[in-house]
Amino acid sequence: MITIGNFFFRFRNVLFIFLYLLLFLPSPDIFTEDRFGANYYLIPIVLGLLITVLGEAIRGATIGLAYIIRGGRDKKVHAENLVTEGIFKHCRNPLYVGNILMLLGVGILSNSWIYLGVVFPLFLFIYQSIVMAEENFLSNKFGFDFTNYCQRVNRWVINPKGIENTFSEMKFNYKRWLLKEYNTLFIWLVGIAAIILFEYEHLIPDPDIRTATFLSIFIALGVVYLFVRYLKKSGKMTDQMA
């Protein structure tokens, strides 16, 4: 598992995008009118949006409170220090938990048997292997401190105990959240718009209006994306707290 995790760690930044594209594979529907009635589409739309938004909320809270700098070095697992503050006090891998919920949510939203039955389980295996590789590195580097941390904090399940104190004791850095997350947010929101508009065509029956609506959303999100990117690259916005 560790060897597999080290391999996939090299490509983890594009993994989210690749898995997002697989949402649009042709697939039998999970929720159909025959099984759930005329308003069947409300189930995947409402449930999918709730789960995927929860995933981004977890990512946002994690990044805004105590961002973990674990970007790797030479495409290998690397960490400068052991971060145990913020949401990391309640879960060892909250960013990955957020990713899992985001992709589970859009998988439900896409109403795809293939995605939820094949792609998503593969994604879980890949993430588990990456985490095993990261934990092997952290154990070797931080020794007892990491072992003690693992004994106190779950790998995947977020422990809500004391989480209100975590939020009250730390200041949320919205600039860091925006600057670190704008790429993910753009891809995520464009994907959601595409799924809703083109998976549930009956919501807007006219194909021209449907396409125009998607293009309008894409352009609006693109403008915001480019503006935030400009602020970041120009140094006019940094993640330094005032």
ABEGO torsion letter per residue (X at the ends): XAAAAAAAAAAAAAAAAAAAAAAABBBBBABBAAAAEAAAAAAAAAAAAAAAAAAAAAAAAAAAABBBBBAEBGGBBBBABBBABEAAAABABAAAAAAAAAAAAAAAAAGBAAAAAAAAAAAAAAAAAAAAAAAAAAAAAAEAAAAAAAAABBAABBBABGAAAAAAABBBBAAAAAAAAAAAAAAAAAAAAAAAAAABAAABABAAAAAAAAAAAAAAAAAAAAAAAAAAAAGABBABBX
